[in-house]
Amino acid sequence: MLNKKSVLKDWYSSISSYYFTVVFLIYLFFSCHFPSLAISINDTIPFISSKKSMKKILLTDKAPAPIGPYSQGIFAGNLLFLSGQIPLSADGTHIIGLGDIAAQTKQVLANIDALLKAAGLTANDVVKTTVFIKDMNDFPVINTVYNEYFGESKPARSTVEVSRLPKDVLIEIETIALISK
């Protein structure tokens, strides 16, 4: 006659051993094929972490507050995603440079700079921008101002002409920065 407790204990032991073996084999596979993804004993395993710790909101009064249901920026892992910035004054009360693409571009970049500084980052940490403009004919002027701000860091960039932007501004730029500290 089989003892139920003994059978149950053996079953748990087998499952536990099997689980350990599978996890260990997965670990070996990733450490051999993707060494940059290898984790140490002190690392947090993302799929075990709580969702709260995986994403944090950036909020500062040094740049315009969101004008809708979104955040100024989101920290996700080692990246900072900034919402599209338009040429609003830092207090968000008025548009800077009405009808002047150079002035609007400078203000957008000043807002981005304020958000980056609030996160402890600089223009050199930016890896990608997406530029939305109302008129592609403004591209050379935008490029000049953009180059003055980013200089040699030259992040990847996409530029798209759109039919309309919030508050009828001429430019909006969204940004992704790498947190390497």
C-alpha positions in Angstrom: 0.0 0.0 0.0 1.3 3.4 -1.0 1.6 6.2 1.6 -0.1 9.3 0.2 2.3 11.6 2.0 5.3 9.8 0.6 3.9 9.9 -3.0 3.0 13.6 -2.6 6.5 14.4 -1.2 8.2 12.6 -4.1 6.0 14.4 -6.6 6.8 17.8 -5.1 10.5 16.9 -5.1 10.4 15.9 -8.8 8.6 19.0 -9.8 11.0 21.2 -7.8 14.0 19.5 -9.3 12.5 19.8 -12.8 11.8 23.5 -12.3 15.3 24.1 -11.1 16.8 22.3 -14.1 14.6 24.2 -16.6 15.5 27.6 -15.0 19.2 26.7 -14.9 19.2 25.6 -18.6 17.5 28.9 -19.6 20.1 30.8 -17.6 22.9 28.9 -19.3 21.4 29.5 -22.8 21.1 33.3 -22.3 24.5 33.7 -20.6 26.3 31.8 -23.4 24.4 33.4 -26.3 23.6 36.8 -24.9 26.4 37.7 -22.4 25.3 41.3 -22.1 22.0 40.0 -20.7 23.6 37.8 -18.1 22.4 38.6 -14.6 24.3 38.5 -11.3 23.0 37.2 -8.1 22.3 40.8 -6.9 20.3 41.8 -10.0 16.5 42.0 -10.0 14.8 39.7 -12.4 12.4 42.0 -14.3 9.5 39.6 -14.7 9.5 39.0 -10.9 9.7 42.7 -10.0 6.5 44.6 -9.2 5.2 46.8 -12.0 5.5 49.8 -9.8 9.3 49.6 -9.7 9.6 49.2 -13.5 8.3 52.6 -14.4 8.6 56.0 -12.7 7.1 59.4 -13.7 9.2 62.5 -14.3 7.6 65.7 -13.1 9.2 69.1 -12.8 8.0 72.7 -12.6 11.0 73.7 -14.8 9.1 72.7 -18.0 5.5 73.0 -19.0 3.1 70.8 -17.2 1.2 68.3 -19.4 -1.9 69.8 -21.1 -3.6 66.4 -21.2 -3.7 62.9 -19.6 0.0 62.1 -20.0 3.3 62.6 -18.1 6.2 64.9 -18.9 8.4 61.8 -19.0 8.6 58.2 -18.0 11.6 56.3 -16.7 11.5 52.7 -17.9 14.5 50.6 -17.2 17.6 52.5 -18.3 15.6 54.8 -20.7 13.8 58.1 -20.2 10.9 58.7 -22.6 10.0 62.4 -22.8 6.5 63.4 -24.1 6.5 65.6 -27.1 7.5 69.2 -26.2 5.9 72.2 -27.8 7.1 75.8 -27.5 5.2 76.6 -24.3 6.8 78.8 -21.6 8.0 76.9 -18.6 4.9 77.9 -16.7 2.7 76.7 -19.6 0.8 80.0 -19.9 1.8 81.1 -23.4 3.4 80.0 -26.7 6.9 81.4 -27.3 7.8 82.6 -30.8 4.4 82.8 -32.5 5.0 82.3 -36.2 8.8 82.1 -35.7 10.1 78.6 -36.3 13.6 79.4 -34.9 12.3 80.8 -31.7 9.8 77.9 -31.3 12.5 75.3 -31.9 14.8 77.0 -29.3 11.9 77.0 -26.8 11.1 73.3 -27.5 14.8 72.4 -26.9 14.9 74.5 -23.8 11.9 72.5 -22.4 13.6 69.3 -23.3 16.8 70.5 -21.6 14.9 71.4 -18.5 13.3 67.9 -18.4 16.7 66.2 -19.0 18.3 68.3 -16.2 15.5 67.3 -13.8 16.3 63.7 -14.6 20.1 64.3 -14.1 20.8 64.0 -17.8 22.1 66.1 -20.7 21.7 66.4 -24.4 24.6 63.9 -24.7 22.4 61.2 -23.2 19.7 61.6 -25.9 19.6 58.6 -28.3 16.6 59.4 -30.4 14.2 62.2 -31.2 11.1 62.5 -33.3 10.5 65.9 -34.8 7.0 66.9 -35.9 6.8 70.0 -38.0 4.0 71.8 -39.7 5.9 72.8 -42.8 8.9 70.9 -44.3 10.1 74.1 -45.8 11.1 75.1 -42.2 13.5 72.1 -42.0 16.8 74.0 -42.7 16.0 76.6 -39.9 15.1 73.8 -37.5 18.2 71.9 -38.4 20.4 74.9 -37.6 18.9 75.4 -34.2 18.8 71.6 -33.5 22.5 71.4 -34.4 23.3 74.3 -32.0 21.7 72.4 -29.2 22.8 68.8 -29.8 26.2 69.6 -31.4 28.4 66.5 -31.8 26.1 64.1 -29.8 23.8 63.8 -32.9 21.0 61.4 -31.7 19.1 59.4 -34.2 16.2 61.4 -35.5 13.0 61.1 -37.5 11.3 64.2 -38.9 7.7 64.2 -40.0 5.5 66.9 -41.5 2.1 66.9 -40.0 -1.1 68.8 -40.8 -1.6 70.2 -37.2 0.0 70.3 -33.8 -1.4 71.0 -30.3 -2.1 74.7 -29.8 -1.4 75.2 -33.5 2.4 75.5 -32.9 4.9 74.9 -35.7 7.1 72.2 -34.0 6.9 69.4 -31.4 9.8 67.1 -30.5 9.7 63.9 -28.5 12.9 62.5 -27.0 14.4 59.2 -25.7 17.4 59.4 -23.5 19.7 56.7 -22.2 20.4 56.6 -18.4 24.0 55.4 -18.2 24.7 56.4 -14.6 
